[in-house]
Amino acid sequence: MVDRDKFTFSELEQWLNQHRVTEIECLVPDLTGVARGKILPREKFNEDRGMRLPEVVVAMGVTGEFPEEGPYYDVITPTDRDMHLRPDPSTVRIVPWAADPTAQVIHDCYDRDGKLVPYAPRSVLRRVCGLYDAEGWSPVVAPELEFYLVARNTDPDVPLKPPIGRSGRSETSRQAYSIDAVNEFDPLFEDVYEYCDKMELNVDTLIHEIGAGQMEINFFHAHPLGLADEVFLFKRTVREAALRHDMFATFMAKPIAGEPGSAMHVHQSVVDRDGRNIFSNDDGSASQAFHWYIGGLQRYIPAAMALFAPYVNSYRRLARFTAAPINIQWGVDNRTVGIRSPVAPPQARRIENRVIGADANPYVALAATLACGWLGIKNRIEPTPECKGDAYLGEYQLPRSLGEALQLLRDEADLAAVLGREFVTVYSEIKEIEYAEFMKVISPWEREHLLLHV
């Protein structure tokens, strides 16, 4: 097992030689979490050569579009300059499904002056983690990532369906936590675990979630940047494995009507330089920092929703009584709230953000939730009283659409100060383009109910 935190470029080259790698996938996560970059022959990959990509590569929407004018170009130069990419040696992994020995290495984006490109997702997460580091703290996170397996579908006008398992049948009912339902896809998950083992991804538990064909994978707790890398790589891995078994894996927030949506619940805590959890007092009780962190989440989650729920589809998941939150209430061991504190011993006291969708960029989502908590601690924001009942019976406290969420994000100066004004500008402008593209599409619902009735 590689000690990745201390991996140097020299050790990276030794690793490549040991694995007889012939090609390198040089990866850069873009705003959507898509892997961009270049594939290089092994002999062309070296620390001094450097690699460049246009600035817009990490500043495009899911449709590949970007604005033609406006505030976007206060950040992105109209001449479309190059970014200078530097490999992070700690991220090197084998590509287990490649025919020839191939490695993948995630890169950071720098400008020509050697500064991190502020709107690149990895840069944003580094920026937020740096705030904690300056205080002598280290954030610890553990994502729980839900996704659906669906039958291969090449026509976007046809609704998605659960895939056929080894029994020859598709699921037609809810199978939450069913072992037999997971075993229906044993050949696929054997590949997934084999791939994850070869890539040294620290995945923990696999379960069947509530929806038909819906699964969840849990990750061991670790530092946010490393775990964001693992979620980024895991999504590639599951999609590839599913294709090899004639099905799709999707991380859409709400892929199938009538079925629950998919979330990325993120457990989070903070430890000091001595390894003590700052969410607990010496006597084991919840600390003031614990409550302030919750207060920060409550105060800033609505403004961060465009980061946690980044697409028009995301808001279909956040509906009453659908196993997804509609509120910013908090409670201990209460799954109806948006902010849950699981029962745990004092050293493991943590907070679970249940609002984030599986479709969120892991770098952006982790940066945003840590930013909310950071602001809560620094501004000493007190939370509301604990919710001990069914929070679904209360009012909606989250934006109901991407348009509303984007306006809240633009208006929140505190979040922009922590995440970076350049990032918030680029991100919100890109999302406006996506939203405008969506509004050009006429849905079946509109044709069914409006065609002859209005």
Secondary structure as the mmCIF struct_conf table of DSSP 4:
data_model
#
loop_
_struct_conf.conf_type_id
_struct_conf.id
_struct_conf.beg_label_comp_id
_struct_conf.beg_label_asym_id
_struct_conf.beg_label_seq_id
_struct_conf.end_label_comp_id
_struct_conf.end_label_asym_id
_struct_conf.end_label_seq_id
HELX_RH_3T_P HELX_RH_3T_P1 ARG A 4 LYS A 6
HELX_RH_AL_P HELX_RH_AL_P1 PHE A 9 GLN A 18
TURN_TY1_P TURN_TY1_P1 HIS A 19 ARG A 20
STRN STRN1 GLU A 23 PRO A 29
TURN_TY1_P TURN_TY1_P2 LEU A 31 THR A 32
BEND BEND1 GLY A 33 GLY A 33
STRN STRN2 ALA A 35 PRO A 41
HELX_RH_3T_P HELX_RH_3T_P2 ARG A 42 LYS A 44
TURN_TY1_P TURN_TY1_P3 GLU A 47 ARG A 49
STRN STRN3 MET A 51 PRO A 54
HELX_RH_3T_P HELX_RH_3T_P3 GLU A 55 VAL A 58
BEND BEND2 ALA A 59 ALA A 59
TURN_TY1_P TURN_TY1_P4 VAL A 62 THR A 63
BEND BEND3 GLY A 64 GLY A 64
BEND BEND4 GLU A 68 GLY A 70
TURN_TY1_P TURN_TY1_P5 PRO A 71 PRO A 71
HELX_RH_AL_P HELX_RH_AL_P2 TYR A 72 VAL A 75
BEND BEND5 ILE A 76 ILE A 76
TURN_TY1_P TURN_TY1_P6 PRO A 78 THR A 79
HELX_LH_PP_P HELX_LH_PP_P1 ARG A 81 ARG A 81
STRN STRN4 ASP A 82 PRO A 87
HELX_RH_3T_P HELX_RH_3T_P4 PRO A 89 THR A 91
STRN STRN5 ARG A 93 ILE A 94
TURN_TY1_P TURN_TY1_P7 PRO A 96 TRP A 97
BEND BEND6 ALA A 99 ASP A 100
STRN STRN6 THR A 102 TYR A 110
TURN_TY1_P TURN_TY1_P8 ARG A 112 ASP A 113
BEND BEND7 GLY A 114 GLY A 114
HELX_LH_PP_P HELX_LH_PP_P2 LYS A 115 LYS A 115
STRN STRN7 LEU A 116 LEU A 116
HELX_LH_PP_P HELX_LH_PP_P3 VAL A 117 VAL A 117
TURN_TY1_P TURN_TY1_P9 PRO A 118 TYR A 119
BEND BEND8 ALA A 120 ALA A 120
HELX_RH_AL_P HELX_RH_AL_P3 PRO A 121 ALA A 134
TURN_TY1_P TURN_TY1_P10 GLU A 135 GLY A 136
STRN STRN8 TRP A 137 ALA A 151
TURN_TY1_P TURN_TY1_P11 PRO A 156 ASP A 157
BEND BEND9 VAL A 158 VAL A 158
HELX_LH_PP_P HELX_LH_PP_P4 PRO A 159 LEU A 160
HELX_LH_PP_P HELX_LH_PP_P5 PRO A 162 PRO A 163
STRN STRN9 ILE A 164 ILE A 164
TURN_TY1_P TURN_TY1_P12 ARG A 166 SER A 167
BEND BEND10 GLY A 168 GLY A 168
STRN STRN10 SER A 170 SER A 170
BEND BEND11 SER A 173 SER A 173
TURN_TY1_P TURN_TY1_P13 ALA A 176 TYR A 177
HELX_RH_AL_P HELX_RH_AL_P4 ILE A 179 ASN A 183
TURN_TY1_P TURN_TY1_P14 GLU A 184 PHE A 185
HELX_RH_AL_P HELX_RH_AL_P5 ASP A 186 MET A 199
TURN_TY1_P TURN_TY1_P15 GLU A 200 GLU A 200
STRN STRN11 VAL A 203 HIS A 208
BEND BEND12 ILE A 210 GLY A 211
TURN_TY1_P TURN_TY1_P16 ALA A 212 GLY A 213
STRN STRN12 GLN A 214 PHE A 219
STRN STRN13 ALA A 222 ALA A 222
HELX_RH_AL_P HELX_RH_AL_P6 PRO A 224 LEU A 243
TURN_TY1_P TURN_TY1_P17 ARG A 244 ASP A 246
STRN STRN14 MET A 247 THR A 250
BEND BEND13 ALA A 253 LYS A 254
BEND BEND14 ILE A 256 ILE A 256
TURN_TY1_P TURN_TY1_P18 ALA A 257 GLY A 258
BEND BEND15 GLU A 259 GLU A 259
STRN STRN15 ALA A 263 ALA A 263
STRN STRN16 MET A 264 ASP A 272
TURN_TY1_P TURN_TY1_P19 ARG A 273 ASP A 274
BEND BEND16 GLY A 275 GLY A 275
STRN STRN17 ASN A 277 ASN A 277
TURN_TY1_P TURN_TY1_P20 ILE A 278 PHE A 279
STRN STRN18 SER A 280 SER A 280
TURN_TY1_P TURN_TY1_P21 ASP A 282 ASP A 283
BEND BEND17 GLY A 284 SER A 285
STRN STRN19 ALA A 286 ALA A 286
HELX_LH_PP_P HELX_LH_PP_P6 SER A 287 SER A 287
HELX_RH_AL_P HELX_RH_AL_P7 GLN A 288 PHE A 308
BEND BEND18 ALA A 309 ALA A 309
BEND BEND19 TYR A 311 TYR A 311
TURN_TY1_P TURN_TY1_P22 VAL A 312 ASN A 313
HELX_RH_AL_P HELX_RH_AL_P8 SER A 314 ARG A 317
TURN_TY1_P TURN_TY1_P23 ARG A 320 ALA A 323
BEND BEND20 ALA A 324 ALA A 324
BEND BEND21 ASN A 327 ASN A 327
STRN STRN20 TRP A 330 VAL A 332
TURN_TY1_P TURN_TY1_P24 ASP A 333 ASP A 333
TURN_TY1_P TURN_TY1_P25 ARG A 335 THR A 336
BEND BEND22 VAL A 337 GLY A 338
STRN STRN21 ILE A 339 SER A 341
HELX_RH_3T_P HELX_RH_3T_P5 PRO A 346 ALA A 348
STRN STRN22 ILE A 351 ASN A 353
STRN STRN23 GLY A 357 GLY A 357
TURN_TY1_P TURN_TY1_P26 ALA A 358 ASP A 359
BEND BEND23 ALA A 360 ALA A 360
HELX_RH_AL_P HELX_RH_AL_P9 PRO A 362 LYS A 378
TURN_TY1_P TURN_TY1_P27 ASN A 379 ARG A 380
HELX_LH_PP_P HELX_LH_PP_P7 ILE A 381 CYS A 387
BEND BEND24 GLY A 389 GLY A 389
HELX_RH_3T_P HELX_RH_3T_P6 ALA A 391 LEU A 393
BEND BEND25 GLY A 394 GLY A 394
BEND BEND26 LEU A 398 LEU A 398
BEND BEND27 ARG A 400 SER A 401
HELX_RH_AL_P HELX_RH_AL_P10 LEU A 402 ASP A 411
HELX_RH_AL_P HELX_RH_AL_P11 ALA A 413 LEU A 419
HELX_RH_AL_P HELX_RH_AL_P12 ARG A 421 PHE A 438
TURN_TY1_P TURN_TY1_P28 MET A 439 LYS A 440
HELX_LH_PP_P HELX_LH_PP_P8 VAL A 441 SER A 443
HELX_RH_AL_P HELX_RH_AL_P13 PRO A 444 LEU A 450
TURN_TY1_P TURN_TY1_P29 LEU A 451 HIS A 453
#
